[in-house]
Amino acid sequence: MLHRGQSKFQTVEVVNTKAFGSLLITDGLMQSSEADEYVYHQSLVHPAMTAHPAPKKVFIAGGGEVRLSKPDPKKASKRNCSL
């Protein structure tokens, strides 16, 4: 166990596993891991980013894991990202 904490909303755990690497668990439910985070985040970002031919500004509501804000070389036109 790397971290275990309790917010006023949920229990948060971060554990290290052999199969998945670091794993985020909230309220006992697996949210994402190092092994699958790329697929998870691409499924959230890709539809919106491909709907616009040249996105310059991006707003990410929530953005708790921050991974969504990492640059995508295929969409180099993105210039401003707000979380």
SULGI-V867374 format. One record per backbone hydrogen bond with DSSP energy under -0.5 kcal/mol. NH is the residue of the N-H (numbers start at 1). CO is the residue of the C=O. E is the energy in kcal/mol with one decimal. If there is no record, write none. Layout:
# SULGI-V867374
<<NH/CO/E> <NH/CO/E>>
This chain:
# SULGI-V867374
<<2/14/-2.7> <3/14/-1.8> <5/12/-2.8> <7/10/-2.9> <12/5/-3.0> <13/25/-2.9> <14/3/-2.4> <15/23/-2.2> <17/15/-0.5> <17/21/-2.0> <21/17/-1.4> <23/15/-2.7> <24/32/-2.9> <25/13/-2.9> <26/29/-2.3> <27/11/-2.5> <29/26/-2.2> <31/24/-3.2> <32/24/-0.9> <34/20/-0.6> <34/22/-2.0> <35/20/-1.8> <37/33/-1.5> <40/36/-2.3> <41/37/-2.8> <42/38/-2.4> <43/39/-1.8> <44/40/-0.7> <44/41/-0.5> <45/41/-2.4> <46/42/-2.5> <49/45/-2.4> <50/46/-2.2> <51/47/-0.8> <52/48/-0.6> <55/52/-0.5> <58/80/-2.7> <60/82/-3.0> <61/59/-0.6> <63/61/-1.4> <66/63/-0.9> <69/66/-1.8> <70/67/-1.8> <73/71/-0.6> <75/72/-2.1> <76/73/-0.7> <78/75/-1.8> <79/56/-1.8> <80/56/-2.1> <82/58/-3.0>>
